[in-house]
Amino acid sequence: MTGNLDRPLGVPTPTSIKPARFGRHAVIAASVLAAGIVGYAAKGYIGSTIDRPDDKSDLHSALESSQINSQKSKTGNTKNNTVKRPDLPIDENAPGLRELSISDEMEIPAIIPRKRPDNYVKRQVLAHLPDPELVEKTSVGQLPVKSPDGLRALDIYSRQPDTEGNFGVARIVIIVGGLGISQTSTDQAIRTLPSGVTLAFAPYGNSLPRWMQTARKSGHELLMQIPMEPFGYPQTSAGARSLLSSADTKLNRENLYWSLGRITNYVGVMNYLGGKMLTSPEKLTPVFEELSDRGLMFVDDGSIRNSVATTVSKSTGLPNARAHMTIDSLRTRSAITKKLGELEETAKRTGLAIGVATAFPESITLIAKFLKNAKKRGLELTPVSAIASEPKG
């Protein structure tokens, strides 16, 4: 089990395959195999290779471990130690890794109404099902496309903000990622977080279409997380089917399609890791052109100082946003609470603050508590699509 915690997201445990033997040994082997299958079925881990990777990911193991630790902490069986998020492996020697600092000169996108069809209200009722005009059926699932009259997933599946315009409004955007990997955490996030929180699904998760529909019925705006090459690859990896700076455009496009086809009804995508990819404009450009052509937006999680995502987004006509801070980089109650306080202070000082977190139980619980009386404190929870920068031209 220890190896599961050290393995990159979506990468199966290496196994050695031995020649089959017949006779009494075969009967024993068959019995063990049958017992194993029953055991896995009882835990809900059986599914097609498209529904889930061959084995647990780092994030999957971390979320399960967090669930166990959360239960133990309630009974006093464990201590709340300071732990770095395992889903964001950091090479301290790699260039350009730091949290995005907030400055008074930062650009605050205007909140403007999105282009919507006349029957938008009717479509919203069916928002948990894909609009037939906004998908194309492929071998890897239904991929987003623009409608014949130019409407985008960003237009149709976006959640309207409570107010429009920037005057006197302290806006916060909170994105919780890693959904779909842990069934318990996914249920907790959808059930307890306000509908204004944007939810991001990991492509390696389980039962993603079902969870997507549940989240949409609860009013959440959705993103799809795209695994991208980090610094230190391959020792550090975002997982199977990552977009790589060493891969050609065809392979990266195929892997992008695989991730995009996992669910529908999302407004855009967000990087998972990607330090190397997000600093390679020549490799990022065809990816962003594809996303733009398909009517999506891109969210940079803000963890890479010299990311070129904003620049490439502008040159490819891709609506975009960039997070200002990671809420749960340290997974202790005090550290998360402190970050949420910084998010509030930044929003009141600059008018907008975007925070990203992972669907760990303690993160979800503290975010829900923070947002409970947010309006009374002068904060407006805003979906990420409402603050996306739309490149001109």
C-alpha positions in Angstrom: 0.0 0.0 0.0 2.9 2.4 0.6 3.7 2.4 -3.1 0.3 3.8 -3.9 1.1 7.0 -2.0 4.2 7.6 -4.1 2.8 6.8 -7.5 1.8 9.6 -9.9 -1.9 10.2 -10.6 -3.4 7.6 -12.8 -0.2 5.4 -13.1 -0.9 1.7 -12.3 1.3 -0.4 -10.0 3.8 -2.4 -12.1 3.1 -6.1 -11.9 5.0 -9.2 -13.1 3.1 -11.7 -15.1 4.0 -15.3 -14.7 3.1 -18.2 -17.0 -0.1 -20.0 -16.0 0.1 -23.4 -14.5 -2.6 -26.1 -14.6 -3.8 -28.6 -12.1 -4.3 -28.0 -8.4 -2.4 -24.7 -8.6 -4.7 -23.4 -11.3 -7.7 -24.2 -9.1 -6.2 -22.4 -6.2 -5.3 -19.4 -8.4 -8.8 -19.3 -9.8 -10.3 -19.3 -6.3 -8.1 -16.5 -5.2 -8.9 -14.5 -8.3 -12.6 -15.0 -7.8 -12.4 -13.9 -4.2 -10.5 -10.8 -5.3 -13.1 -9.9 -7.8 -15.9 -10.2 -5.2 -13.9 -8.1 -2.8 -13.3 -5.4 -5.4 -17.0 -5.4 -6.4 -18.0 -4.9 -2.8 -15.8 -1.8 -2.6 -17.2 -0.4 -5.9 -13.9 -0.5 -7.8 -15.0 -2.6 -10.8 -15.5 -0.7 -14.0 -14.3 -0.5 -17.5 -10.9 0.8 -18.4 -12.6 3.9 -19.7 -14.4 4.5 -16.4 -11.3 4.5 -14.3 -7.5 3.9 -14.6 -6.0 0.5 -13.9 -5.2 1.4 -10.3 -5.5 4.1 -7.6 -3.7 7.4 -8.2 -1.7 9.5 -5.7 -4.7 11.8 -5.3 -7.1 8.9 -5.0 -5.0 7.3 -2.2 -4.6 10.7 -0.5 -8.3 11.4 -0.5 -9.0 7.9 0.9 -6.4 8.4 3.6 -7.8 11.8 4.4 -11.2 10.3 4.8 -9.8 7.8 7.3 -7.8 10.4 9.2 -10.9 12.7 9.3 -12.9 9.9 10.9 -10.1 9.2 13.4 -9.7 12.8 14.3 -13.3 12.9 15.4 -12.6 10.2 17.9 -9.2 11.6 19.0 -7.2 8.8 17.4 -4.9 10.9 15.2 -3.2 14.3 15.3 -3.7 17.1 12.8 -0.2 17.4 11.4 1.0 19.9 8.8 1.1 18.0 5.5 2.0 19.2 2.0 -0.7 18.4 -0.5 0.4 15.1 -2.2 -1.5 16.1 -5.4 0.9 19.0 -6.0 4.4 17.6 -5.8 6.9 20.5 -5.8 10.5 20.4 -6.8 12.0 23.2 -4.8 14.9 23.6 -7.3 12.6 23.9 -10.3 12.3 27.4 -11.8 9.2 29.5 -11.4 7.3 27.8 -8.7 5.6 30.2 -6.3 2.2 31.3 -5.3 0.9 34.2 -7.4 1.2 37.4 -5.5 -1.6 40.0 -5.5 -0.8 43.5 -6.6 -2.9 46.6 -6.9 -2.0 46.7 -10.6 -3.6 43.3 -11.3 -6.2 43.3 -14.1 -9.8 42.7 -12.8 -12.0 41.4 -15.6 -15.4 43.1 -15.9 -18.5 41.2 -15.1 -20.5 41.2 -18.3 -23.6 39.3 -19.3 -23.0 36.2 -21.5 -24.6 35.7 -24.9 -27.5 33.4 -24.3 -30.3 32.0 -26.6 -33.9 33.1 -26.2 -34.8 29.7 -24.7 -32.0 29.8 -22.2 -34.3 29.3 -19.2 -35.7 26.2 -20.7 -32.2 24.9 -21.4 -31.1 25.5 -17.8 -33.7 23.1 -16.6 -31.9 20.4 -18.6 -28.5 21.6 -17.7 -27.5 18.3 -16.3 -27.8 16.8 -19.8 -25.6 17.9 -22.7 -27.2 20.2 -25.3 -27.2 18.1 -28.6 -26.0 21.1 -30.5 -22.9 21.5 -28.3 -21.4 18.0 -28.5 -20.0 15.7 -31.1 -19.9 12.0 -30.5 -16.5 10.3 -30.8 -14.9 7.1 -29.7 -13.6 8.7 -26.5 -17.0 10.3 -25.6 -18.9 13.4 -26.3 -16.7 16.4 -27.0 -17.7 20.0 -26.7 -18.3 22.0 -29.9 -19.8 25.3 -30.8 -23.4 25.3 -32.0 -24.2 26.2 -35.7 -25.2 29.7 -34.5 -21.9 30.1 -32.5 -23.1 29.4 -29.0 -20.5 27.9 -26.7 -20.4 25.6 -23.7 -19.1 28.6 -21.9 -22.3 30.5 -22.7 -24.9 27.7 -22.1 -23.5 25.9 -19.1 -22.3 29.0 -17.2 -23.9 30.0 -14.0 -25.1 33.6 -13.8 -23.5 35.7 -11.0 -25.8 37.3 -8.4 -24.9 40.8 -9.7 -23.1 42.2 -12.7 -20.6 45.1 -12.7 -17.7 45.7 -10.4 -18.7 48.8 -8.4 -18.6 48.1 -4.6 -18.5 44.3 -4.9 -15.9 42.1 -3.3 -16.0 39.0 -5.4 -14.5 35.6 -4.5 -14.2 32.7 -6.8 -13.6 29.3 -5.2 -12.7 26.2 -7.3 -12.6 22.8 -5.7 -10.9 20.2 -7.8 -10.2 16.5 -7.7 -13.9 15.6 -7.8 -14.9 12.1 -8.9 -11.9 10.3 -7.4 -13.2 9.8 -3.9 -16.9 9.0 -3.9 -17.3 10.2 -0.3 -15.5 13.5 -0.9 -17.4 14.1 -4.1 -20.7 13.6 -2.4 -19.6 15.8 0.5 -18.6 18.6 -1.9 -21.8 18.6 -3.9 -24.0 18.2 -0.8 -22.4 20.8 1.5 -20.8 23.5 -0.7 -22.9 26.4 -2.0 -23.9 26.2 -5.6 -21.7 29.2 -6.4 -18.6 27.1 -5.8 -17.1 25.9 -9.1 -16.3 22.2 -9.1 -13.5 20.7 -11.2 -13.5 17.0 -12.1 -10.4 14.8 -12.4 -10.4 12.7 -15.6 -9.3 9.6 -13.6 -12.4 9.6 -11.3 -15.1 7.0 -10.9 -18.8 7.3 -12.1 -18.0 10.8 -13.5 -21.2 11.2 -15.7 -23.4 10.4 -12.6 -21.5 12.8 -10.4 -21.6 15.5 -13.1 -25.3 15.3 -13.4 -25.7 15.5 -9.6 -23.5 18.5 -9.4 -25.3 20.3 -12.2 -28.7 19.5 -10.6 -27.3 21.2 -7.5 -26.5 24.3 -9.5 -22.7 24.1 -9.7 -20.6 25.3 -12.6 -18.1 22.7 -13.7 -14.5 22.5 -15.0 -12.6 19.5 -16.4 -9.0 19.1 -15.1 -6.4 18.3 -17.7 -3.2 16.6 -16.6 -0.1 18.3 -17.9 3.6 17.7 -17.7 5.2 19.2 -14.5 8.8 20.1 -13.9 10.9 17.1 -13.1 9.0 14.7 -15.5 9.1 11.7 -15.6 10.2 11.4 -11.9 7.2 13.6 -11.2 4.1 13.0 -13.4 0.5 14.2 -13.6 -0.5 10.7 -14.6 -1.5 8.8 -17.7 -2.6 10.7 -20.8 -0.9 13.9 -19.7 -0.1 16.6 -22.2 3.7 16.6 -22.7 6.1 19.2 -24.0 8.0 16.4 -25.7 5.0 15.0 -27.5 3.8 16.0 -30.9 0.6 17.9 -31.5 -1.3 14.8 -32.6 -0.6 12.9 -29.4 -1.3 15.8 -27.2 -4.6 16.4 -29.1 -5.6 12.7 -28.6 -4.9 12.9 -24.9 -6.7 16.2 -24.6 -9.7 14.6 -26.3 -9.6 11.7 -23.9 -9.9 14.0 -20.9 -12.5 16.2 -22.5 -14.7 13.2 -23.3 -14.9 12.0 -19.7 -18.0 14.2 -18.9 -20.0 17.0 -20.5 -21.7 20.2 -19.4 -18.5 22.0 -18.2 -17.6 25.6 -19.1 -13.9 25.0 -19.5 -10.7 23.3 -18.2 -8.1 23.8 -15.6 -4.5 22.5 -15.5 -3.5 19.7 -13.1 0.2 20.3 -12.4 1.7 21.4 -15.8 4.8 23.5 -14.8 6.7 22.4 -17.9 3.8 22.5 -20.3 2.5 25.9 -19.1 6.0 27.4 -19.8 6.2 26.0 -23.3 4.2 28.4 -25.6 4.9 26.5 -28.8 3.4 23.3 -27.3 0.6 25.2 -25.5 -0.6 27.1 -28.5 -2.2 24.2 -30.5 -3.9 23.0 -27.3 -5.4 26.4 -26.6 -6.5 26.8 -30.2 -8.4 23.5 -29.8 -10.0 24.7 -26.6 -11.0 28.0 -28.1 -12.5 26.4 -31.2 -14.5 24.1 -28.9 -16.1 27.0 -27.0 -14.4 26.6 -23.7 -12.3 28.7 -21.2 -9.1 27.9 -19.5 -8.3 28.4 -15.8 -4.7 28.6 -14.8 -4.4 27.3 -11.2 -1.8 30.0 -10.5 0.9 27.7 -9.1 3.5 28.5 -11.9 5.1 31.9 -11.7 6.3 32.1 -15.3 3.3 30.5 -16.8 2.5 31.7 -20.3 -1.1 30.6 -20.2 -2.5 34.1 -20.1 -0.4 35.3 -23.0 -1.2 32.2 -25.2 -4.9 32.6 -24.3 -4.9 36.1 -25.7 -3.2 35.1 -28.9 -5.5 32.2 -29.5 -8.8 33.9 -28.5 -9.3 31.6 -25.5 -11.3 33.1 -22.6 -9.2 32.7 -19.4 -8.7 33.3 -15.7 -5.9 32.8 -13.3 -6.2 31.8 -9.6 -4.5 33.9 -7.0 -3.9 31.3 -4.3 -4.1 27.7 -3.2 -6.3 27.4 -0.2 -5.1 24.1 1.1 -1.5 23.8 0.2 -1.0 23.0 3.9 -3.8 20.7 5.1 -4.3 21.9 8.6 -7.4 23.6 9.9 -5.4 26.7 11.0 -3.5 27.0 7.7 -6.7 26.6 5.6 -8.6 29.1 7.8 -5.7 31.5 7.4 -5.8 31.2 3.6 -9.5 31.8 3.5 -9.0 34.9 5.5 -6.4 36.1 3.0 -8.8 35.3 0.2 -11.4 37.6 1.9 -8.9 40.4 2.5 -7.7 40.3 -1.1 -11.3 40.4 -2.4 -12.1 43.4 -0.3 -8.9 45.2 -1.3 -8.8 44.5 -5.0 -12.4 43.6 -5.8 -11.6 40.0 -6.8 -9.9 36.9 -5.4 -9.7 33.4 -6.9 -8.8 30.5 -4.7 -8.3 26.8 -5.6 -8.6 23.8 -3.3 -8.8 20.0 -3.5 -11.7 18.0 -2.4 -10.3 16.8 0.9 -12.8 16.5 3.7 -11.2 19.1 5.9 -11.0 21.6 3.0 -14.6 21.1 2.1 -15.8 21.5 5.7 -13.8 24.7 6.3 -14.8 26.3 2.9 -18.5 25.6 3.6 -18.1 27.2 7.0 -16.3 30.2 5.6 -19.0 30.8 3.0 -21.9 30.4 5.4 -22.1 34.1 6.3 -20.0 35.4 3.4 -22.8 37.8 2.2 -23.1 39.4 5.7 -19.3 40.1 5.5 -19.7 41.9 2.2 -18.5 39.0 -0.1 -20.1 37.8 -3.2 -19.4 34.2 -4.3 -19.0 34.3 -8.1 -18.7 31.5 -10.7 -15.4 31.4 -12.5 -17.0 31.9 -15.9 -18.3 35.4 -14.8 -14.8 36.7 -14.4 -13.2 35.2 -17.5 -11.2 37.6 -19.6 -12.5 37.5 -23.2 -9.7 38.2 -25.7 -10.6 40.9 -28.1 -10.9 40.1 -31.8 
